[in-house]
Amino acid sequence: MSIQSLVEQPTIPSNIPFSADSFNQVVMSTYGRFPLALERGAGCRVWDTQGKEYLDFVAGIATCTLGHAHPAMVEAVTRQIQKLHHVSNLYYIPEQGQLAKWIVDHSCADKVFFCNSGAEANEAAIKLARKYGHTVLEIANPIILTAHASFHGRTLATVTATGQPKYQKHFDPLVPGFHYVNYNDIRAVEAAVTELDEGNYRVAAILIEPLQGEGGVRPGDIAYFKRLREICDETGILLIFDEVQVGMGRSGKLWGYEHLGVEPDIFTSAKGLGGGIPIGAMMSKKFCDIFQPGEHASTFGGNPFACGVALSVCETLEKENILQNVTEQGAHLREGLKAIALKYPQYITEVRGWGLINGMEIKADIPLTAAEIVKAAMEAGLLLVPAGPKVVRFVPPLTVTEVEINAALKAVEKALAKVIA
């Protein structure tokens, strides 16, 4: 039998009905899954295996930048898979260089390292900061400051960097070399640096999100971040921004740091960079680009397929003027959510966010949870995601329309009315 005939005869039937029981028998229970199986999508809409349609305001948790089945991505996927999908980084990869140049041309970065996820990008940043601490700052045991309520990933180093004990439970001993401070509290940072240094430099870097995503959609304070930059400039400490969730246009600007009036020395990206195709990146200024061959690597990182598709996402953001849409629709969404909050002041305390990453916070002293609202919204045909127990997160594709925003707001009101009743 020829290779062509094998390609034309798929060995896996495509009409097998979905079964949650069968799924759970073979897949580890690392997620608390909602009772929903999705099988296709188009734009900002998805359909489950029963044919029901939903507005997708999760977007793979701030990942499907261009929505589902965008023509630019379909074309890029088709073109690249027919050309070359994977080779080793032992060789030059033209698509990787093209994507890196786009990022450098559109950010404060000078150099880029590619990997497969946000956690890997943050791991790379942590390793680079530690080497910088040892070799440049001459610190024997470098410490990295991170924030309470932060989220940086699920690997041992990034879950240690994550300032939320619930993610660390049962995974000790954790990786040493991290210290936590309150977010948007500059006095806490100043005190930590003074206390930890004790006459000898020990703090090598500050790793922080411009907007805390999993920590409740909390935007950074401009004065706080400007003082962070000053502290790092005065001491030689590296300033690292985790832009895994807020980067790639989700905030209404290409990068979250643009809202804060400062530039990081190192920053990370993933999620929206590939529009749903797995890719991560760690970017740095030239002065701290000190990795040497063999000190860090990734088998799949920067392969032609991921980089070719990610480049199409980047170029589409520009061609279709998507950042303007993010700004306009984000403002429209927040305005609508604030109007809902005014109707239910005994339940909703605040609506906050940037662009198309927004959170609606539930009062702390009532039993209502974000998960309850998410479940009710799902029944109303809207997919949402919690950001902690008391914040409902809204992260639709960046291509979302005003009509879709309006439909989502109606579904939110319907969901609230149901859970309150």
Disulfide bonds with the S-S distance in Angstrom:
none
